[in-house]
Structure formats: C-alpha cells, structure tokens
Amino acid sequence: MGAGALDLAGMEPGGKVARAGLGDLPELCAAEVLLYLDAPDICRLSRLNRAFRGAAAADFVWDAKLPENYGHLLRFVDEAKEVGSRSEMGEKDIFARLAKPVPFDGGRTQCSVYMLYGTYSLYFRLHLGKSSTRYGRRICSSEQIHGWDKKPVRFQLSTSDGQHAASQCYLDEPGSWILYHVGDFVASSSEQPLKLKFSLAQIDCTRTKGGLCVDSVLIYPKVFEPERVIKAQK
C-alpha cells in the first residue's frame, strides 16, 4: 500500500521525486506526435524507445501519409511486380511498397510512385537567339531575333478534368535558356489518367518574328521550383 501511494504521488522510496522520461510516454501520445512528421523522421524516432516503436507501427499513423488514390497507385505497382497479397497488408506495408522504386520502360528506368505529388507546375524552356560555339566559347547570335518584344507571348494550360491556367510575358532575355512558368495544376485523385493541353502563342499579323528556340516542356512538382524561372503575368 505504501509503495503504491509513493508511485501515485510520483515519489520514489526515500523521498526522491520520480522523473518521467520519453519511455514513459503512452503509445497513443507518441502516435499523435508522429502524425506531424514525415516518414524518415518517423523511422528515426521508432528507434528511440518502445513507445515510439509501437506508435510507428500504428495503421492510422501511416494512413494519414497515404495519398487519396493510393489504391490506383498500388495497382500500378502490382502490375510492375507482384509481391504478396494486398489483403494481408497494413497501411505501413502499403506505404513501404509505394515508396520502393518500381522498374518500368523495360527496366531501364525506376521511379517511386509515392513521389507523385498533388500539385505540379508546367514550364516552357525557351531560348532567344541561335546558340553556337566559337574558339571554345559559347556565343549567341541576336541577328535573327525580332518581333518577340512587341507583344507578350501568351501561355495556356488546360486539363481533362476542367482546370485552366493562362499567363503572358515579353520574351526579352536573349542568350540563355530560361524556364517560363505557364501555370499550375492539381493531379486528380480519381483513377482516370489526367490529360494535359498546353500552348505558346503570340498573335501579331503586322510583324514577323524570328530567333526563338523551343527546347522542351517540363513538369515539376510545385515544391521543387527550378532556377532561372520567369513568372509570367496572369
């Protein structure tokens, strides 16, 4: 009875105050902490003590990390490589499978489907002037550049689920490759593929234009904004 009373009061025999540590944290409280962390941090904390190790195995912790369309992504992984049964998997196992690189394109390329994001940005990579090398140095000829600074170029983007974005800007920086931001779009959470349409146009029938090189159209996750980007006006 005496020892029980000491425990309830937070006292150790001899009158010393018992100090609580992270190991005394209830697993439910530890799990609430893990909900705010990314997967690498959860794995690191799981090695800290028994409370975090147990919390890191909780399904509801990993369920919060899974994208809404994870069922569609999981089927894509299963088609690439059959391992195990989905019915036997918990949310932690599903997350681990989605995070593992999946081979495609005949095994020449690997991609983790969990790295797919919700929001993306689309860019045109453009260059004004013809680039060449002379005496080991790269130079840009501006002789053929004309017409692009008279009116702004208009960029447009649309998706099959009804999203639209438009922007415009003047092309007036010859001599280097530059990414021009067209707009952003959100990847659909449905299981249907998202189709994109994009365009670059400058309609001016009174002037001829020349000297523009179009290299490519790039799609980046919005959180990974590349360098040398020009934000066009909407």
QUIVEN-V778513 format. One line per field, one symbol per residue. psi: psi as a letter, one per 40 degrees, with the letter a starting at -180 (. if undefined). burial: + if it has 16 or more other ideal C-beta (glycine too) atoms within 10 Angstrom, else -. A space follows every 10 residues. Layout:
BEGIN
psi = ???
burial = ???
END
This chain:
BEGIN
psi = ddddddddef iiheeihhhi adeehidddd dddddeiidd ddddddedad dddddeehdd dddeeiidfd dddddddddd hhhahddeii ddddddddeh hhiaffeeii hhdeehidhi ihihhihhih hihhfeihih hedehieeed iihhiihiie eeiiiiiiii hfgieihihh hdiiihhiei eiihhihiih ihhgeeiiii ehhhdihihi hdeghiifhh hih.
burial = -----+---- ---------- ----+-+--+ +-++----+- -+--++---- ++--++-+-- ++--+++-++ --++--+--+ ---------- ++-++-++-- -+-------- --++-----+ ++++++++++ ---------- ----+-++-- -++++++++- ----+-++-- +--+---+++ +++-+-++-- -------+-+ -+------+- ++-------+ ---------+ -+--
END
